[in-house]
Amino acid sequence: MRKALLSLLFAMSPIFAIAETNDFGLTFGGFVKNDFFYDTRQTVNIREGHFLLYPAGQNFDANGIDLNDASTTNFLSIQTRLTGKITAPDAFGAKVSGIIEADFFGNENASFVDANGFRLRHAYAKLNWSNTEFLFGQMWHPMFNTEIFSEVISFNTGAPFNPFSRNPQIRITHKMGDFSILGALIEQRDFVSAGGSTPLRNAVIPEIHARLSYKKVFNGKTFQTAVGGGYKTLRPLLATIAGGKNYESDETISGFTSTAFVKFAASNFTWKAQAVYGQNITDLTMMGGYAVSEVLDAATNKVKYTPINSFASWTEFIQKVGKFQFALWAGYTEILGSDDKILIYSDQVGGTLSTLRGTTANNSSAIKNMMRVSPRVVLTSDKINFAFELEYTSAGYAKKDTNGNLMRDEFGVISETENISNIRSLFSVILKF
């Protein structure tokens, strides 16, 4: 094996030599991350509990015992990451660079389907002129601001309070002094709306997003703020099903998103905050979605859709003291209902799928709001970090009336709730390289 590897490297050495003389370069970095966590309750999560969303609702057995009121624990290393930074010769008068990044988190939420799967995170090329940047490839969605984002230890990075999505996109950023403006055309891949990436593709028009940012450095301090917004349209189905026959469906569902960021950073102190208002933002790993508001044709099961409005916000305080970092993160989110009356929340009607994160498929439970408080302490010594974080998440689940129906109105607004909470204790060891 060793001889084969040496032979391969020797064979490729001319390629590396040519690449070096032509200003090509590839350097690797990343980290090894080991997470050890304990939850006081069963949770709604992604990938073996690693990506925590919120505490699971009540699930009673025949004796009236809540089966979800049970603790759970796990040890995982699947967040371990490898990043390759690419440099290339100048082109079109611009500096050319790129990133390719992957981890072992997989793409399937099942233990034996894609456990430890090596999956693509980022893959993009950039062209940089003095004031303008073009980016082509898969990167964070613009709603996730790479300069102002949650630094929690948990892999959820503050979701579902903080937008979390990586998307194939074309992005242009132009700087004008302390200001910069960003525009992007976005498709979906790993983070998708109901029905996968197909509904956005079938709508033909990519998601559109724009953002205006301001950044000022003064006396060793930095102040940043940004506002942004987007618009996307889905075509959930090409056809509905009625009486065993297919009927064309050209109905679409559209929605706006808007956000505002702020950040203040001094030498040892940082404060950040973000607020989001959006319609049908499940592709951002946030609460909400869309529903059916009307059956347009009972004979063909053709329906009309309505987006669900959602609000979310978070803030974070970070204080560094020597090798220690002390931080406090807090977030709140609420499902605000729809502008139209809702006929169906999450069901199959003639092949029509509507979805709402936070509402179970059989409508046995629904969430109105959630809050999270998460303190942490991190000890850093050169390239290794030891981190401990507590994550208290409380979800307001809808109460039921005497008939067993969820207490919410025709627009999806829940009137009375019962709080269900979970506390996650997370210990992480992170080795950077």
Secondary structure, DSSP 8 states (H G I E B T S, - for coil): -HHHHHHHHHHHHHHHHHHHHTT-EEEEEEEEEEEEEEESS-EEEETTTTEEEEE----B-TTS-BTT---EEEEE-TT-EEEEEEEEEEETTEEEEEEEEEES--S-SSTTTSTT--EEEEEEEEEE-SSEEEEEEEEE-TTSBTTB----SSTTTTTTTS---EEEEEEEEEEETTEEEEEEEE--SSS-BTTBTHHHHHT-S-EEEEEEEEEEEETTEEEEEEEEEEEEEE---SEEEETTEEEE----EEEEEEEEEEEEE-SSEEEEEEEEEEES-GGGT-SEEEEEEEEEETTTTEEEEEEEEEEEEEEEEEEEETTEEEEEEEEEEEEEEESS--SBSS-EETTEE-EEETB-TTSS-BEEEEEEEEEEEEEEETTEEEEEEEEEEEEEEE-B-TTS-BSB-TTS-B--EEEEEEEEEEEEEEEE-
